[in-house]
C-alpha cells in the first residue's frame, strides 16, 4: 500500500490553538488509525501546525520521509497561509481533508485553504467526513494509490529491445517527453543481445521449464515443424536471457520488438512475454515484470500504472474483432497474454490447466509456441495512454470478460486465430464510440473496478481523461 503523510492545520491564535489542541489531536489520532487499518504506512507531522514556521518545518520533515501523498487535515478553523507554506514545502500530491464534526468549523478551514491553493494553481483533491469513516479512508486511499503509482515512474528505466515494429507509430514514444513528464529513462537494447544471451542460457533450466510446462499445461501440441521441444526450449532460454538483462541493467519494465526479425529468424517471444508478466514460473512465485510485445512503449507504460494500481498482472491485447451481433469484443494477441489470466488463480497449476501451447501460425516462420487460453470471466478495468497532437490522454472504461460453453468458444475463436489467446469483453462503451475514438490497436486490462484510482492518476499527471460509458 501507500505511504501517507498527515499534517493537522490549526488556528494561529495562541489562546485558540491551546483550547483546540486536544480536539485536533484526538481527531488526527482517529484518522491515522483508520488509514493504518486500511493497510497504509502513515507518517505523522511531529507537531500540530499553529505557526508559519511550523507549517514549513513540519511539512519538510514529512516530505523527507518520501510520502506518496500528503493529507492536510482540518478539524477546526485553520489559518489558510499555513496551508500555503506547507504545500510549498512538499512536492507530493495534496489531499485536503475536513472533519465534519459540527462543533468546530473544519469545513470552513478546508474551503479557505483549498481556495487559496486554487488561486496559485496548486492541484489538490478534497475529502471530508468523520475520521473513522471507512468511506473517507477509501477516498484518501484512492489518491494515495494513484500517487504511489505515479511516483513509482520517476527514476525508473524502461528497456526497449529493438525499435519500431512494422511501422507501428503508436508503439513508439518520445523519450524526451517520457523523461520530462514521467521521469522515465529509456534503455535501448539491440535484439541481437537477446539472441546471444539465449544461446548461452542454462540448458538444464530450459529443459526443466519445458518439462514443467508439459506437466501442467492443458496441452503442448508439438508438430515436428513449427513447434518442437527444441523450439520451446529456445523460447524458454529467451525468457532466461531477458530476465538476466533485466537484472543486470536494473530495468523496471520493458518491451520486445519481436517482429519481424525474431519471428522470422529465431523464435517468437510469446513464452518470454507471458512468463515475464506472470507472478510465477517453474521456480515458484516471483514478481511480475511488465513486458509489452512489439516494444509498445505507451502500452508498457499503461501496464506499469495499472500494475501499481491493481497489484495484479496486466493484460496486453490487440483489439481484434467486434462481434456486433453479441456486442462482444475479441481481445486477442499473438500469444503473449500472461497465463495467470486463464483462471486468475494463485496456483499456477490451475491457470496452466486452461492453457494450450500451439505451434505458431504462418505469420511467424521461425516458429515456437503461442500461449493460448480464454481469459477467465469477471469485471475489468480497461484502457490505455494514447496521444492526441502529441499530448497524452488516458482512455478509460469498465468492462466484463465473458466465457461461454466450449462450443460457443470454439465458434468465436475459429473466426479469428484459434491458436492465440482470447479475452471476450463486453465494454461499458458503445462500439461506435470506441472504434471512432480509441487511439491505438493495443488495449490493457486488470481485474476489478480501478477507475477511481486511474482518474486520480490522470489528474496527478495533469493529462486529459477520456472516459467512456454507456451513459456518456
C-alpha positions as a printed Julia matrix, in Angstrom:
472×3 Matrix{Float64}:
   0.0     0.0     0.0
   0.97    3.67    0.02
   2.93    5.89    2.4
   0.69    8.75    3.54
   1.77   11.93    5.32
  -0.71   13.51    7.74
  -0.38   17.13    8.92
  -3.05   18.84   11.01
  -3.52   22.58   10.44
  -4.72   24.75   13.32
  -5.66   28.3    14.25
  -2.76   30.75   14.53
  -4.0    32.49   17.68
  -2.21   31.07   20.7
  -5.2    31.03   23.01
  -7.46   29.44   20.37
  -4.91   26.78   19.47
  -4.38   25.99   23.16
  -8.12   25.43   23.51
  -8.33   23.29   20.34
  -5.14   21.22   20.57
  -6.64   18.2    22.33
  -9.63   18.19   20.0
  -7.36   18.28   16.93
  -5.07   15.58   18.32
  -7.99   13.25   19.03
  -9.35   13.62   15.5
  -5.88   13.17   14.0
  -5.24   10.0    16.02
  -8.53    8.53   14.82
  -7.76    9.36   11.18
  -4.26    7.89   11.41
  -5.67    4.72   12.96
  -8.23    4.44   10.16
  -5.56    4.8     7.47
  -3.35    2.22    9.14
  -6.31   -0.14    9.35
  -6.66    0.3     5.58
  -3.11   -1.03    5.22
  -1.14    2.17    4.66
   2.06    3.35    6.26
   1.38    6.73    7.87
   3.96    9.45    8.55
   2.51   11.93   11.05
   3.68   15.5    11.41
   5.65   15.87   14.65
   3.61   18.9    15.75
   0.21   20.44   15.09
   0.71   23.39   12.75
  -0.18   26.6    14.58
   2.58   28.96   13.31
   4.08   29.86    9.98
   7.47   28.37   10.89
   5.87   25.07   11.92
   3.93   24.96    8.66
   7.18   24.81    6.72
   9.28   22.71    9.1
   6.66   20.03    9.78
   5.87   19.68    6.09
   9.57   19.41    5.18
  10.05   16.57    7.68
   7.04   14.7     6.33
   8.22   15.26    2.76
  11.67   13.94    3.71
  10.02   10.61    4.54
   9.25   10.27    0.81
   5.49   10.06    1.23
   3.33    9.26   -1.78
   0.64   11.78   -0.8
   0.24   14.41    1.91
  -3.02   14.82    3.82
  -3.59   18.31    5.22
  -6.19   17.83    7.93
  -8.72   20.46    9.06
 -10.71   19.81   12.21
 -11.07   23.48   13.23
 -10.8    26.88   11.6
  -7.22   26.99   10.28
  -5.2    29.92    9.02
  -5.01   29.42    5.23
  -1.46   30.74    4.86
  -0.25   27.78    6.94
  -1.56   25.55    4.16
   0.24   27.61    1.53
   3.55   27.31    3.35
   3.1    23.58    3.98
   2.15   22.99    0.35
   5.26   24.82   -0.81
   7.43   22.54    1.34
   6.3    19.33   -0.36
   6.07   18.16   -3.94
   3.77   15.23   -3.23
   0.1    15.36   -4.26
  -2.13   17.04   -1.68
  -5.41   15.81   -0.21
  -7.26   18.39    1.89
  -9.42   16.56    4.42
 -12.06   18.21    6.62
 -13.69   16.87    9.75
 -17.48   17.12    9.57
 -17.92   17.43   13.32
 -20.31   20.43   13.54
 -18.9    21.65   16.85
 -15.87   23.13   15.03
 -15.55   24.79   11.58
 -13.25   22.25    9.92
 -15.09   22.55    6.6
 -14.53   26.31    6.65
 -10.82   25.77    7.18
 -10.59   23.33    4.28
 -12.54   25.56    1.88
 -10.44   28.61    2.71
  -7.24   26.62    2.22
  -8.47   24.99   -0.99
  -9.47   28.32   -2.45
  -6.02   29.74   -1.71
  -4.37   26.78   -3.45
  -6.7    27.24   -6.42
  -5.55   30.84   -6.73
  -1.92   29.78   -7.23
  -2.8    26.8    -9.42
  -1.66   24.09   -6.97
  -3.55   20.95   -7.85
  -5.17   19.14   -4.93
  -8.16   17.0    -4.09
 -10.62   17.33   -1.22
 -12.41   14.88    1.04
 -14.5    15.16    4.18
 -16.11   13.01    6.84
 -15.64   11.55   10.3
 -12.05   10.39   10.9
 -13.14    6.77   11.44
 -15.4     6.76    8.38
 -14.36    3.89    6.06
 -15.6     5.82    3.06
 -13.27    8.71    3.92
 -10.33    6.32    4.33
 -11.18    4.82    0.94
 -11.2     8.24   -0.74
  -7.78    9.01    0.69
  -6.58    5.5    -0.22
  -7.56    6.05   -3.86
  -5.48    9.22   -4.04
  -2.58    7.56   -2.23
  -2.66    4.51   -4.51
  -2.63    6.75   -7.57
   0.18    8.84   -6.14
   2.21    5.72   -5.41
   1.77    4.56   -8.99
   2.74    7.94  -10.41
   5.75    8.4    -8.13
   7.0     4.9    -8.94
   7.57    6.01  -12.53
  10.06    8.71  -11.58
  13.59    7.37  -11.7
  12.51    4.14  -13.38
  14.02    2.62  -16.52
  12.21    1.1   -19.49
  14.15   -1.44  -21.53
  13.3    -1.33  -25.22
  14.5    -4.39  -27.11
  14.56   -3.36  -30.76
  12.9    -0.35  -32.39
   9.62    0.39  -34.1
   7.82   -2.81  -35.16
   6.31   -2.98  -38.63
   5.89    0.8   -38.92
   3.69    0.95  -35.8
   3.84    4.62  -34.8
   1.65    4.14  -31.72
   4.27    1.77  -30.27
   6.96    4.46  -30.2
   7.07    7.37  -27.77
   9.26   10.47  -27.46
  11.97    9.64  -24.91
  12.43   13.32  -24.01
   8.71   13.6   -23.28
   8.87   10.49  -21.12
  11.74   11.94  -19.13
  10.08   15.33  -18.7
   6.54   14.15  -17.96
   7.04   10.83  -16.18
  10.7    10.85  -15.1
  11.4     7.62  -17.04
  14.68    6.81  -18.76
  14.69    4.53  -21.83
  17.48    2.0   -22.25
  17.85    0.89  -25.87
  18.87   -2.78  -26.22
  19.51   -4.49  -29.52
  17.61   -7.72  -30.08
  20.88   -9.39  -31.03
  21.85   -9.18  -27.35
  18.78  -11.27  -26.57
  19.72  -13.86  -29.2
  23.31  -14.13  -27.95
  22.22  -14.49  -24.33
  19.58  -17.06  -25.25
  22.14  -19.23  -27.0
  24.29  -19.19  -23.85
  21.46  -19.64  -21.36
  21.31  -22.55  -18.94
  20.19  -25.56  -20.99
  19.32  -27.55  -17.87
  16.94  -24.86  -16.63
  15.38  -24.56  -20.09
  14.74  -28.3   -20.07
  13.28  -28.1   -16.56
  10.99  -25.25  -17.69
   9.83  -27.24  -20.71
   9.06  -30.3   -18.58
   7.14  -28.13  -16.08
   5.03  -26.69  -18.91
   4.43  -30.17  -20.35
   3.39  -31.43  -16.91
   0.92  -28.64  -16.08
  -0.43  -27.27  -19.38
  -3.67  -28.42  -20.95
  -1.55  -29.42  -23.93
   1.76  -28.82  -25.69
   0.95  -29.57  -29.31
   4.23  -30.47  -30.96
   4.02  -30.79  -34.73
   7.64  -31.54  -35.55
   7.98  -28.33  -37.57
   6.74  -25.06  -36.05
   6.79  -26.44  -32.51
   9.34  -28.92  -31.24
  10.83  -29.45  -27.79
  13.94  -27.7   -29.06
  12.0   -24.64  -30.2
  10.09  -24.44  -26.92
  13.38  -24.6   -25.03
  14.73  -21.81  -27.26
  11.77  -19.67  -26.19
  12.44  -20.52  -22.54
  16.13  -19.65  -22.98
  14.98  -16.32  -24.41
  12.99  -15.77  -21.21
  16.1   -16.57  -19.15
  18.16  -14.2   -21.29
  15.74  -11.28  -20.92
  15.43  -11.95  -17.2
  19.22  -11.73  -16.85
  19.36   -8.47  -18.84
  16.57   -7.04  -16.68
  18.61   -7.79  -13.59
  21.93   -6.53  -14.94
  20.54   -3.27  -16.31
  18.03   -2.72  -13.48
  15.05   -2.45  -15.83
  11.7    -1.69  -14.2
   9.59   -2.65  -17.23
  10.28   -3.48  -20.84
   9.1    -4.26  -24.34
  10.35   -6.57  -27.09
  10.0    -5.69  -30.77
   9.95   -9.3   -31.97
   8.56   -8.74  -35.44
   9.85   -9.32  -37.99
  13.48  -10.22  -37.13
  12.97  -12.64  -34.23
   9.69  -14.08  -35.51
  11.22  -14.87  -38.91
  14.72  -15.99  -37.96
  14.83  -17.04  -34.28
  11.55  -17.65  -32.4
   8.52  -15.77  -31.2
   8.7   -14.04  -27.82
   5.25  -15.2   -26.68
   6.54  -17.55  -23.98
   9.07  -14.96  -22.8
   6.5   -12.19  -22.54
   3.81  -14.37  -20.95
   6.04  -15.59  -18.13
   7.61  -12.19  -17.51
   4.09  -10.85  -16.92
   3.13  -13.86  -14.79
   3.55  -13.93  -10.98
   5.32  -17.34  -11.18
   7.39  -19.65  -13.33
   8.81  -23.17  -12.84
  10.96  -21.85   -9.98
   7.9   -20.76   -7.98
   6.33  -17.38   -7.13
   8.07  -14.23   -8.4
   7.45  -10.55   -9.01
   5.7    -9.73  -12.25
   7.69   -7.72  -14.77
   5.62   -5.75  -17.27
   6.76   -6.62  -20.77
   4.9    -5.4   -23.85
   5.0    -7.15  -27.15
   6.04   -5.17  -30.25
   8.07   -2.95  -27.87
   4.91   -0.89  -27.36
   6.13    1.93  -25.15
   2.8     3.56  -24.3
   1.32    0.1   -23.85
   4.02   -0.84  -21.37
   3.6     2.5   -19.58
  -0.15    1.9   -19.25
   0.51   -1.61  -17.97
   3.01   -0.35  -15.41
   0.49    2.11  -14.0
  -2.31   -0.46  -13.95
   0.0    -2.96  -12.24
   0.84   -0.45   -9.49
  -2.82    0.46   -9.01
  -4.31   -3.05   -9.08
  -1.33   -5.08   -7.8
  -2.06   -7.83  -10.34
  -0.69   -8.92  -13.71
  -1.89   -6.79  -16.63
  -3.38   -7.98  -19.91
  -1.93   -6.86  -23.24
  -4.07   -7.47  -26.31
  -4.97   -6.4   -29.81
  -8.49   -5.14  -30.36
  -9.0    -7.94  -32.85
 -12.7    -8.05  -33.66
 -16.09   -6.69  -32.66
 -18.9    -9.26  -32.71
 -21.66   -6.71  -33.24
 -24.39   -9.33  -33.0
 -23.26  -10.14  -29.46
 -21.82   -6.72  -28.54
 -18.63   -8.59  -27.62
 -15.03   -7.66  -28.38
 -12.4   -10.29  -29.09
  -9.2    -9.04  -27.45
  -6.6   -11.27  -28.99
  -2.85  -11.01  -29.49
  -0.22  -13.33  -30.9
   0.13  -15.32  -27.73
   1.54  -13.06  -25.03
  -1.33  -12.98  -22.51
   0.02  -13.89  -19.07
  -1.11  -17.43  -18.22
  -2.48  -16.04  -14.93
  -5.49  -14.67  -16.83
  -6.66  -18.18  -17.75
  -8.1   -18.74  -14.25
  -6.63  -15.82  -12.23
  -5.57  -18.29   -9.54
  -2.67  -18.06   -7.11
  -1.94  -21.66   -8.06
  -0.13  -21.78  -11.42
  -1.35  -25.34  -11.99
  -4.96  -24.1   -12.05
  -4.1   -21.49  -14.65
  -1.93  -23.71  -16.82
  -4.61  -26.4   -16.85
  -6.54  -23.97  -19.09
  -3.55  -23.11  -21.33
  -2.52  -24.75  -24.59
   0.82  -24.24  -26.28
   0.16  -24.4   -30.02
   2.54  -24.18  -32.99
   2.82  -20.62  -34.25
   0.82  -19.67  -37.34
   2.05  -18.64  -40.8
   2.84  -15.07  -39.71
   5.9   -16.37  -37.85
   8.17  -18.64  -39.94
  10.7   -19.11  -37.12
   8.08  -20.95  -35.1
   7.76  -21.63  -31.43
   4.71  -21.87  -29.19
   1.84  -19.47  -28.83
   0.36  -19.34  -25.32
  -3.34  -19.96  -25.92
  -6.22  -19.7   -23.48
  -9.53  -17.9   -22.99
  -9.4   -15.32  -20.2
 -11.48  -16.11  -17.13
 -14.69  -14.08  -16.7
 -15.06  -11.1   -14.39
 -15.2    -7.33  -14.1
 -12.29   -5.49  -15.69
 -10.84   -2.0   -15.89
  -9.6    -1.4   -19.43
  -7.74    1.47  -21.01
  -4.59    2.9   -22.47
  -2.46    6.01  -22.55
  -2.63    7.41  -26.08
  -1.54   10.69  -27.63
  -3.54   13.33  -29.45
  -1.48   16.01  -31.16
   1.49   14.97  -29.04
  -0.4    15.39  -25.75
  -1.06   12.38  -23.55
  -4.57   11.3   -22.62
  -5.89    8.36  -20.63
  -8.67    6.49  -22.41
 -10.55    4.53  -19.75
 -13.61    2.3   -19.42
 -15.11   -0.54  -17.39
 -15.87   -3.9   -18.91
 -16.66   -7.52  -18.25
 -14.74  -10.55  -19.52
 -17.09  -13.35  -20.5
 -16.61  -17.04  -21.12
 -19.04  -19.43  -22.75
 -19.61  -23.13  -23.28
 -16.97  -24.99  -25.26
 -18.95  -24.99  -28.5
 -19.59  -21.23  -28.42
 -15.98  -20.51  -27.52
 -14.83  -22.58  -30.48
 -17.18  -20.81  -32.88
 -15.82  -17.43  -31.72
 -12.11  -18.23  -31.7
 -12.31  -20.0   -35.06
 -13.47  -16.75  -36.65
 -10.06  -15.19  -35.97
  -6.92  -17.09  -34.87
  -7.74  -20.07  -32.64
  -4.08  -20.68  -31.76
  -3.82  -17.35  -29.94
  -5.21  -16.29  -26.54
  -8.58  -14.55  -26.4
 -10.45  -12.36  -23.94
 -14.11  -11.86  -24.79
 -15.01   -8.45  -23.41
 -18.29   -6.61  -23.05
 -17.2    -2.99  -22.78
 -19.04   -0.23  -20.96
 -18.63    1.88  -24.09
 -20.64    1.89  -27.33
 -18.89    0.17  -30.21
 -19.2     3.21  -32.44
 -17.62    5.47  -29.83
 -14.77    3.06  -29.17
 -13.88    2.44  -32.81
 -14.17    6.13  -33.66
 -12.02    7.42  -30.8
  -9.65    4.78  -29.41
  -6.11    5.85  -30.2
  -4.27    2.55  -30.65
  -4.58   -1.07  -31.73
  -3.49   -2.38  -28.3
  -5.55   -2.32  -25.1
  -4.8    -3.32  -21.5
  -6.85   -4.63  -18.58
  -6.77   -5.56  -14.89
  -9.46   -7.27  -12.78
 -11.85   -5.12  -10.76
 -13.03   -1.54  -10.91
  -9.98    0.7   -10.57
 -11.38    3.68  -12.44
 -11.27    5.99   -9.41
  -7.55    5.42   -8.93
  -6.85    5.78  -12.66
  -8.82    9.04  -12.73
  -6.59   10.24   -9.91
  -3.52    9.11  -11.87
  -4.61   11.25  -14.83
  -5.23   14.24  -12.57
  -1.89   13.9   -10.82
  -0.07   13.58  -14.14
  -2.07   16.53  -15.47
  -3.18   14.61  -18.55
  -6.62   14.56  -20.16
  -9.05   11.85  -19.07
 -11.14   10.39  -21.88
 -13.6     8.1   -20.09
 -16.42    6.27  -21.81
 -19.57    4.59  -20.59
 -22.96    3.71  -21.97
 -24.33    6.91  -20.5
 -21.6     9.24  -21.8
